[in-house]
C-alpha cells in the first residue's frame, strides 16, 4: 500500500490493536479509535495500558481485515509515540468528532499516537489451502 492508502484504510475503520510494553513484555490491547490526518486517537481508563504508555510511549498500532468473497486481505501497522493528552478540551473534542468506545463503561483518558512509520499491504488469500490454516501447530 502507498502511504496515502494506509491512512485511507486507517481512517475507514474504528477498531484496532495496540501493542505496549508492560514489565518488559509486549502486551496487546483492543482499542476503539479514530484517525484524523495522520494521528490515531483512542480513549482509555486508568490502568495497565495507561501506565505502560506513560512508562514507555513507543507503541505499535495494527488493524487488519479480510474479504472472503474477494479472496483478499490487508494489514496496516503504525509505529509511533503515544501521548496522554490531559487538557480539558481533549475529551470534548474527541467525542464531538465521534470518538467512542464500544465497552459498557465510560473512558475519559485521551491518548494520541503520533506515527513515526506507517505501512500496509494487501494480499490474496489462497482458497485451496484456507481450510488448513488452523491445522498448523
N, C-alpha and C positions, 0 to 999 in steps of 0.2 A: 504494500500500500504506500502511496505517497503520504507525506505529512498532512496534506490537506484532507485526504481520505481518512487518515487516522482520526483527526479531530472531528470530522463529519460523523464518523462512527461513534466516537465517544459522546458527542452531543446528542445523538439519536437514541441513546439508552439511559437508564436510570439506576441500574444495579450492577455492582462490580465487587471486586475483592481487593482488600488492602493487605499488603504484607508489611509487617513491622518486626522489629527485633525486641523480644521480651526475655530478659535474663540471658542474653547471649544466644537465644534460639529464635529462628524465624517462626512467626505466627501469622495466620491468615484469618481475616475477618470479612464477612459480607457487609457491604455498605450500600445504602441508597445514596445517590449522588446527583449532582447537577454540574454540567460543564458549560462554562461561558468563556468565550475566547479560547485561550489555551491553558485554563486552570480548571481544576476539579475541586468542587466544594461538597462537603458532607457534614451531617450533624451527628454528634455522638453525646454520650453521657460520661460523667466522671467514672473512671475505672481503668482497667488494664490497658486498653487501647490508647487512651489519652495520656496515661503515664508513660507508656512506651514512646509515643510521639514526642513528648517533652524531653525524654532522656536521649532519644536518637531520632531526629526528624527526617532522616533518609528513609524513603518508602518506595515501594513498588505497588502500582495500581494496575489491575488487569480486568478486562472484560472479554468475553468470547461468546460465540453463538454458532449455531448450525442450522442449515436449511436442508432438511431431508429430501424434500421434493427436488430441489436443485442439485442435490448431492454436493453441497459446498459448505465450508465452514470458514470462520475468521477468528482471529485473536489479536488483541491490542494490548500492549504493555507500555505504561507510562512510569518512568523513574523520575523521582523528584524529591523535593523538600516539603514537608508538611508543617504548616504554621497554625497554631491555635489562635484564632482571632478573638480578642477579648473586648473589643469596643462595643458600646451599647447598640450601635446601629447594625452590626453584622448579622445578628439573628433576624431582625426585622427585614433587612434587605434580602437575606437568603429566602425567607418564607414568602415575601412578596413576589420574588422571582420564581416561586413554585417549588422550592426545595422542601421535601417532606420525608418522613420515614414511614416505612410500612409496618413498623412494630406498634404494639398497642400501648406504648408508654412514650411520653414526650422526651425529646432530646434537645438540649439547649446550648450545647457547645459547638461552635462553628470551627471547622478545620478546612484550610485551603491548601491544596497541593499545587506547588509551582513546579512545572516539569523541567528536568534537565535534558531528558531524551524522551521521545515517543516513537514507537514503531508498531507496525502491524503487518499482518499477512493474511491472505486468503488462500484457501487450498481446496482441492476437490476431494471428496470422500470416495473411497473405494468400496462400492456397494457389494462387490463379490466377497470381500473379507470383513465386512462390517459386523456380521454376527459373531466373529471370532475375537473381537476386541476385548471382551470381558474374560476370555479364556487365558489371557496372559498372566503369568504369576506376578 
